[in-house]
Amino acid sequence: MATTTATALDELGDVVRWRARYEWFEIDAMGRFRDAEMARTAHVEPAMRRQVERSAIALTIGEAMNLSEGQVQLRLSVADRVREQTPNVWAAFSDGLVDFARVRDISATLEKLKREESVDRLDRLVVAYAADHTAAELRQWLRRFVQRVEADLAVERAEQERKERHVSVNHGEDGMSWLNAYLPSHQAAAIAARLHAGARKPADPDDDRTVAQREADLLVAWCTGSDAVTSAISANIAVTIDADVLASAVAGFAESADGTWAVPGQWIADVIASGSTFWHRIVTQPVTGDILSHEYLGRYVPDILDLALMFSHGVCQAPGCMVPAGRCDKDHRTPFPHGPTRGDNVGPFCRRHHTMKGHGVIKWSTGPPPTPKPIVIELHHDLPPMELAF
């Protein structure tokens, strides 16, 4: 059985670099031919003849290289933009450190950047990353770069794109059609996660549909059924967002945990404020990544916290009530959304006492205790206050 050797790996690396250098040589030759033709036709008269000959340059190059006019024009436009705005990237391309696919992605990023200092910064930083990472990783890095160095402009673009959200249906052959939705990324991610969660385990053990088929059927049921509003399935969506962005102190983005999408931070803040979606907030140390705190953001208690509250309290927290915690509602001491969905602000109340609290007959005292101590529950109708050890 053959074993991998360092020499063989070096050869593979050389092949990658030679291929990239060939791509540069190919595009550079195309550019030199175009420039020569532009110079040759500079004095062709009449002007109409000059315009016709110049419009045929891309066609001539394409015929020689088995490419379409569009492919030629794309390569030349990418080369012109990168060579002019990011000379370090162009030099790395000529050395075979980055290939055309990466150069094309960098060129697309240059179209989004509007400030000269941002372009200069990209040229200084991107080669080192692009040379040692996959094309997919580079695309994520470039997206993050734009969102961080020109966050205000990126948020404006996202807000403008959100106005274009829509759903369309394209009818196809064999009785099938495409349902397409152009949606904000965090909403699309939530839909995808809930579909997958709902389709993962069939209710009927004899259900022989694939997961993909169950997802499709579930989406149809949600969209066409009268009980669509009650069909939501819990799904966790993780995002990373800077504290100052979440507080709207600066413009910025929230990025998914897998790095595949990002949305303006204000969109996430709006979701949290609405209380319609449940979120975990994990605060990390910005340098080491250590988790400093974990908080639940949402009105309803997640299963893991529900279990912890059931074990720690045992019964309803109203004075003298012995209804098991597992049969109780989970109530916020400081009402949501002003109070967090957290162990020190949530406790079990049976439905009867929960209703009494909702009508102001009883209420939790505000201010969660830092250490275990009696929590005062005030009873109205001029009754004396009672204490509940907790």
Backbone torsions as a table, in degrees:
resi	resn	phi	psi	omega
1	MET	NA	128.8	-176.3
2	ALA	-70.7	145.1	177.7
3	THR	-110.6	149.9	178.8
4	THR	-75.8	133.9	178.9
5	THR	-119.2	158.6	178.5
6	ALA	-62.1	-35.4	-179.3
7	THR	-63.7	-43.6	179.5
8	ALA	-62.8	-40.0	178.4
9	LEU	-65.7	-38.0	177.3
10	ASP	-62.6	-38.8	179.0
11	GLU	-64.0	-40.7	177.4
12	LEU	-62.1	-41.6	177.3
13	GLY	-62.7	-38.0	178.2
14	ASP	-65.3	-38.8	179.2
15	VAL	-61.2	-44.0	179.6
16	VAL	-60.9	-42.4	-177.6
17	ARG	-70.3	-39.2	178.0
18	TRP	-63.1	-41.3	-179.6
19	ARG	-62.3	-43.7	179.3
20	ALA	-63.9	-40.6	179.5
21	ARG	-66.2	-35.8	177.1
22	TYR	-64.3	-40.5	177.9
23	GLU	-60.1	-42.0	178.2
24	TRP	-63.3	-44.6	-179.0
25	PHE	-60.9	-40.7	179.3
26	GLU	-62.3	-48.3	-178.0
27	ILE	-70.5	-37.2	178.2
28	ASP	-64.1	-39.0	177.7
29	ALA	-65.0	-39.3	176.8
30	MET	-61.7	-42.2	179.8
31	GLY	-66.5	-39.3	179.8
32	ARG	-66.6	-38.7	177.1
33	PHE	-64.5	-45.7	179.3
34	ARG	-59.6	-46.4	-178.7
35	ASP	-61.9	-38.8	178.7
36	ALA	-65.4	-40.2	178.7
37	GLU	-68.2	-37.0	177.2
38	MET	-64.2	-38.8	178.4
39	ALA	-68.8	-41.0	-178.9
40	ARG	-62.2	-39.7	-174.8
41	THR	-88.4	3.7	-175.4
42	ALA	-60.8	-30.8	-175.6
43	HIS	-112.2	13.7	177.9
44	VAL	-70.1	133.5	178.5
45	GLU	-126.7	148.5	-0.2
46	PRO	-74.6	176.9	-175.8
47	ALA	-61.1	-34.9	179.6
48	MET	-62.5	-41.0	178.3
49	ARG	-63.2	-40.9	180.0
50	ARG	-63.2	-41.2	179.9
51	GLN	-65.4	-40.6	-180.0
52	VAL	-64.4	-45.1	-178.9
53	GLU	-64.8	-39.3	-179.7
54	ARG	-70.3	-33.1	179.1
55	SER	-69.2	-17.5	-179.3
56	ALA	-91.3	-1.8	-176.3
57	ILE	-62.3	-48.0	-179.3
58	ALA	-62.3	-38.3	178.0
59	LEU	-63.1	-43.1	179.8
60	THR	-62.2	-44.2	178.3
61	ILE	-63.3	-43.2	-179.3
62	GLY	-61.8	-40.0	178.8
63	GLU	-64.6	-36.5	-179.3
64	ALA	-72.9	-26.7	-173.1
65	MET	-116.8	11.3	179.3
66	ASN	58.2	43.8	178.1
67	LEU	-125.2	156.8	175.3
68	SER	-80.9	164.5	176.6
69	GLU	-59.1	-39.7	-180.0
70	GLY	-62.4	-41.2	178.9
71	GLN	-65.3	-39.5	178.1
72	VAL	-64.5	-47.0	-178.8
73	GLN	-63.4	-37.3	177.3
74	LEU	-62.7	-49.4	-178.9
75	ARG	-60.6	-42.3	-178.1
76	LEU	-69.9	-38.7	179.3
77	SER	-67.2	-39.0	176.2
78	VAL	-62.8	-45.7	-179.1
79	ALA	-61.9	-43.9	-179.2
80	ASP	-62.4	-44.7	-176.5
81	ARG	-67.3	-45.2	-177.7
82	VAL	-69.3	-43.3	-179.4
83	ARG	-62.6	-37.2	-177.1
84	GLU	-79.3	-40.6	-171.4
85	GLN	-97.9	-29.2	-177.2
86	THR	-132.1	78.7	-177.5
87	PRO	-61.8	-30.2	178.5
88	ASN	-65.4	-38.6	178.1
89	VAL	-66.4	-42.3	179.9
90	TRP	-63.8	-40.3	178.0
91	ALA	-64.8	-40.7	178.4
92	ALA	-65.0	-35.9	176.1
93	PHE	-63.7	-44.4	-179.7
94	SER	-65.9	-26.0	178.0
95	ASP	-87.9	-4.5	179.9
96	GLY	82.0	12.4	180.0
97	LEU	-76.2	-28.9	175.8
98	VAL	-132.5	147.7	-179.2
99	ASP	-97.3	-180.0	-175.0
100	PHE	-66.8	-34.1	179.5
101	ALA	-59.1	-43.4	178.9
102	ARG	-69.9	-40.1	178.0
103	VAL	-62.0	-38.9	178.6
104	ARG	-63.6	-41.3	178.2
105	ASP	-66.0	-38.3	177.4
106	ILE	-65.2	-40.3	178.0
107	SER	-61.5	-41.3	177.9
108	ALA	-63.1	-34.5	177.3
109	THR	-68.4	-38.2	178.4
110	LEU	-60.2	-33.0	178.5
111	GLU	-65.0	-27.2	-179.0
112	LYS	-85.7	-30.5	-177.9
113	LEU	-73.8	133.8	-176.3
114	LYS	-112.2	-12.2	-175.7
115	ARG	-110.7	136.1	-176.1
116	GLU	-60.4	-38.9	-179.5
117	GLU	-65.7	-29.7	176.7
118	SER	-68.5	-41.0	178.2
119	VAL	-64.1	-43.8	178.8
120	ASP	-61.8	-40.2	179.4
121	ARG	-65.9	-40.9	177.5
122	LEU	-60.8	-44.3	-178.8
123	ASP	-62.4	-32.5	-180.0
124	ARG	-74.1	-32.2	-168.5
125	LEU	-104.5	-28.6	-164.5
126	VAL	-73.9	-32.6	-175.4
127	VAL	-61.1	-44.9	-177.9
128	ALA	-59.7	-38.0	179.9
129	TYR	-76.8	-45.2	-175.8
130	ALA	-62.1	-32.9	-175.9
131	ALA	-69.9	-23.1	-172.9
132	ASP	-118.2	9.2	-177.7
133	HIS	-132.6	161.3	-179.8
134	THR	-70.9	166.1	179.2
135	ALA	-63.1	-38.4	178.8
136	ALA	-64.6	-42.8	177.5
137	GLU	-63.4	-38.5	178.9
138	LEU	-64.3	-40.9	179.5
139	ARG	-61.9	-40.0	176.3
140	GLN	-65.1	-41.8	179.1
141	TRP	-61.7	-42.9	179.7
142	LEU	-64.6	-41.0	178.5
143	ARG	-62.2	-44.4	178.3
144	ARG	-63.0	-38.4	-179.3
145	PHE	-59.5	-48.6	-179.4
146	VAL	-62.0	-42.9	-176.5
147	GLN	-68.3	-23.2	-177.9
148	ARG	-94.8	-41.7	-175.7
149	VAL	-83.8	-24.1	176.4
150	GLU	-133.4	54.7	-174.0
151	ALA	-59.9	-40.1	-177.1
152	ASP	-63.0	-42.5	-179.7
153	LEU	-71.5	-36.2	179.1
154	ALA	-65.9	-38.5	177.1
155	VAL	-64.8	-40.5	177.5
156	GLU	-59.5	-43.5	179.3
157	ARG	-63.4	-41.7	-179.9
158	ALA	-63.9	-42.3	178.7
159	GLU	-62.9	-38.8	178.6
160	GLN	-66.7	-41.1	179.3
161	GLU	-66.2	-34.9	-179.2
162	ARG	-61.8	-28.0	177.1
163	LYS	-66.6	-18.0	-178.2
164	GLU	-92.2	6.8	-178.3
165	ARG	-60.0	141.6	-178.1
166	HIS	-166.7	167.3	174.5
167	VAL	-124.8	137.5	179.1
168	SER	-136.4	154.5	177.8
169	VAL	-123.1	126.4	176.5
170	ASN	-117.0	113.9	-177.4
171	HIS	-80.0	131.8	-178.2
172	GLY	-112.0	-157.9	-178.1
173	GLU	-90.9	169.1	173.4
174	ASP	56.7	35.4	174.4
175	GLY	73.1	17.0	-178.1
176	MET	-120.0	155.2	-179.2
177	SER	-141.5	162.1	176.2
178	TRP	-102.3	130.4	171.6
179	LEU	-106.3	112.9	-176.4
180	ASN	-113.3	139.1	178.7
181	ALA	-133.6	126.4	175.9
182	TYR	-102.1	103.1	-168.6
183	LEU	-129.7	159.4	169.5
184	PRO	-55.9	141.2	-169.8
185	SER	-60.5	-39.0	-177.1
186	HIS	-68.8	-30.8	176.6
187	GLN	-72.8	-41.2	177.8
188	ALA	-63.7	-39.0	178.9
189	ALA	-64.9	-39.5	178.5
190	ALA	-65.8	-40.6	177.7
191	ILE	-62.3	-46.0	-179.0
192	ALA	-62.4	-42.5	-178.6
193	ALA	-66.8	-39.9	-179.9
194	ARG	-70.2	-37.3	175.3
195	LEU	-61.6	-45.0	-179.0
196	HIS	-65.2	-41.6	179.5
197	ALA	-64.7	-39.4	-178.6
198	GLY	-72.6	-28.4	-175.7
199	ALA	-95.5	-6.5	-173.2
200	ARG	-66.9	-40.9	-178.1
201	LYS	-120.2	111.2	179.7
202	PRO	-69.2	142.9	178.5
203	ALA	-68.1	-33.1	-178.8
204	ASP	-99.6	121.8	179.6
205	PRO	-61.9	-20.0	179.0
206	ASP	-89.7	2.8	-179.9
207	ASP	-70.4	113.9	-177.5
208	ASP	-102.3	13.8	177.6
209	ARG	-71.2	149.9	174.4
210	THR	-74.0	166.7	177.4
211	VAL	-59.9	-42.2	180.0
212	ALA	-61.4	-40.1	179.2
213	GLN	-67.8	-40.4	178.4
214	ARG	-65.8	-37.6	176.9
215	GLU	-61.4	-44.8	179.4
216	ALA	-62.2	-44.1	-179.4
217	ASP	-66.8	-36.6	179.4
218	LEU	-66.5	-40.5	177.9
219	LEU	-62.3	-42.9	177.6
220	VAL	-61.1	-42.7	-179.3
221	ALA	-63.2	-40.8	180.0
222	TRP	-66.7	-38.3	-175.9
223	CYS	-79.8	-26.7	-174.4
224	THR	-112.0	-16.8	-177.7
225	GLY	-79.3	151.9	179.8
226	SER	-73.1	-17.9	-179.1
227	ASP	-102.3	29.7	-175.7
228	ALA	-59.6	-35.8	-175.9
229	VAL	-69.2	-18.3	-179.6
230	THR	-104.1	7.8	-174.6
231	SER	-94.7	4.3	-176.6
232	ALA	-64.0	142.0	179.2
233	ILE	-117.4	137.4	-177.6
234	SER	-63.2	137.0	176.7
235	ALA	-152.4	135.6	-179.4
236	ASN	-90.9	130.6	175.6
237	ILE	-120.6	120.1	-177.0
238	ALA	-102.7	133.8	175.8
239	VAL	-132.4	153.9	174.0
240	THR	-110.9	129.7	-177.3
241	ILE	-149.0	136.9	177.7
242	ASP	-69.5	146.9	-176.5
243	ALA	-61.0	-40.2	-178.5
244	ASP	-69.3	-27.7	175.8
245	VAL	-71.6	-44.3	179.5
246	LEU	-62.3	-33.8	179.3
247	ALA	-81.5	1.1	-179.7
248	SER	64.9	21.9	176.2
249	ALA	-73.7	-33.0	177.4
250	VAL	-138.1	160.0	176.3
251	ALA	-75.8	144.9	179.3
252	GLY	178.7	-177.5	-173.1
253	PHE	-123.8	153.6	168.0
254	ALA	-102.2	131.3	-175.9
255	GLU	-114.4	140.2	179.1
256	SER	-64.8	155.2	-176.8
257	ALA	-60.6	-32.7	-179.7
258	ASP	-89.1	-1.2	175.7
259	GLY	76.3	10.4	-175.2
260	THR	-86.7	-15.7	179.0
261	TRP	-152.6	162.5	178.2
262	ALA	-152.7	148.4	178.7
263	VAL	-135.6	157.7	176.6
264	PRO	-54.7	140.8	-177.4
265	GLY	-57.9	-32.7	-179.2
266	GLN	-63.4	-30.7	178.8
267	TRP	-63.4	-40.8	178.8
268	ILE	-68.4	-42.0	177.6
269	ALA	-58.8	-38.8	178.8
270	ASP	-65.2	-39.8	179.0
271	VAL	-64.0	-45.1	-179.7
272	ILE	-62.6	-43.0	-177.9
273	ALA	-66.8	-29.3	-177.5
274	SER	-70.9	-25.3	-178.4
275	GLY	73.0	6.3	-177.1
276	SER	-84.0	-13.2	-176.9
277	THR	-132.1	145.2	-179.8
278	PHE	-93.0	132.7	-177.9
279	TRP	-131.7	147.6	167.2
280	HIS	-97.8	135.4	173.5
281	ARG	-112.2	116.2	179.4
282	ILE	-112.9	116.6	-179.7
283	VAL	-93.3	124.6	-177.5
284	THR	-117.7	154.5	174.4
285	GLN	-72.1	125.2	-169.7
286	PRO	-63.7	-24.5	-177.6
287	VAL	-93.5	-51.2	-175.2
288	THR	-88.7	-21.4	-177.5
289	GLY	81.5	5.7	178.7
290	ASP	-62.4	142.0	178.6
291	ILE	-79.3	121.0	-178.9
292	LEU	-93.6	-34.4	176.8
293	SER	-160.2	157.6	179.5
294	HIS	-133.9	117.9	-176.2
295	GLU	-129.5	146.6	-180.0
296	TYR	-94.9	128.2	-179.7
297	LEU	-114.3	104.8	-178.8
298	GLY	159.6	160.2	-175.5
299	ARG	-74.2	-40.2	-171.3
300	TYR	-93.3	141.9	-175.4
301	VAL	-76.5	130.5	177.4
302	PRO	-72.7	164.2	-174.1
303	ASP	-57.0	-42.1	-175.5
304	ILE	-66.8	-38.1	177.0
305	LEU	-73.7	-36.2	177.5
306	ASP	-58.1	-43.8	179.5
307	LEU	-64.6	-43.3	-179.6
308	ALA	-63.1	-41.8	179.3
309	LEU	-66.3	-37.4	179.2
310	MET	-63.9	-42.8	-179.3
311	PHE	-70.6	-39.6	-173.9
312	SER	-77.6	-30.3	-176.0
313	HIS	-103.3	-38.6	176.4
314	GLY	81.7	-48.3	-175.8
315	VAL	-137.7	173.4	175.5
316	CYS	-55.2	142.1	-175.4
317	GLN	-89.0	4.7	171.9
318	ALA	-72.8	145.8	-176.3
319	PRO	-54.9	123.0	174.4
320	GLY	79.7	-4.1	-177.5
321	CYS	-81.6	134.1	-177.1
322	MET	-114.8	19.7	176.7
323	VAL	-66.9	126.2	-178.2
324	PRO	-55.6	142.6	-177.6
325	ALA	-60.0	-30.5	-179.9
326	GLY	-65.0	-19.2	178.9
327	ARG	-104.3	10.8	-176.4
328	CYS	-101.1	158.5	167.2
329	ASP	-76.0	156.8	175.9
330	LYS	-102.8	114.6	-170.8
331	ASP	-109.9	144.1	178.1
332	HIS	-88.1	129.6	174.6
333	ARG	-63.3	-58.7	169.7
334	THR	-90.6	116.3	-170.2
335	PRO	-55.4	143.4	173.9
336	PHE	-71.2	141.6	9.6
337	PRO	-93.0	1.9	-179.4
338	HIS	-70.7	-31.6	176.7
339	GLY	-104.5	142.2	-176.0
340	PRO	-77.0	157.0	171.8
341	THR	-84.8	86.5	-171.9
342	ARG	-144.4	155.4	-174.0
343	GLY	-56.1	-34.9	-178.3
344	ASP	-84.4	2.1	178.4
345	ASN	-125.3	4.2	-176.8
346	VAL	-129.9	139.7	175.9
347	GLY	-149.5	160.8	-179.0
348	PRO	-77.4	131.1	172.0
349	PHE	-128.8	131.1	175.3
350	CYS	-64.9	163.3	-175.4
351	ARG	-59.7	-37.5	-179.2
352	ARG	-64.3	-48.8	-178.6
353	HIS	-73.7	-29.2	175.4
354	HIS	-63.9	-41.4	177.9
355	THR	-64.6	-39.5	177.7
356	MET	-62.0	-41.6	178.5
357	LYS	-65.3	-40.3	179.8
358	GLY	-61.9	-27.9	179.0
359	HIS	-96.8	10.2	174.9
360	GLY	79.9	9.9	179.4
361	VAL	-72.4	-41.9	172.8
362	ILE	-130.5	159.2	177.9
363	LYS	-153.7	152.6	171.8
364	TRP	-70.9	149.7	167.3
365	SER	-75.2	147.5	-178.2
366	THR	-84.7	163.0	177.9
367	GLY	86.1	96.7	-178.3
368	PRO	-64.9	137.2	-177.2
369	PRO	-73.1	137.4	177.9
370	PRO	-71.1	-28.1	177.5
371	THR	-132.4	156.3	-179.3
372	PRO	-57.3	126.7	176.9
373	LYS	-162.1	167.1	-178.7
374	PRO	-58.4	138.6	175.9
375	ILE	-107.6	123.4	-177.5
376	VAL	-80.3	126.6	171.9
377	ILE	-110.2	117.3	-175.5
378	GLU	-87.8	130.5	175.6
379	LEU	-103.8	129.5	-178.9
380	HIS	-79.1	-166.0	-177.6
381	HIS	63.5	35.4	173.7
382	ASP	62.3	23.6	174.8
383	LEU	-86.1	149.5	-179.6
384	PRO	-67.1	149.8	179.0
385	PRO	-65.1	148.9	178.3
386	MET	-120.6	154.1	-179.5
387	GLU	-112.9	147.3	178.8
388	LEU	-128.8	115.5	176.4
389	ALA	-67.5	135.1	-169.9
390	PHE	-145.7	NA	NA
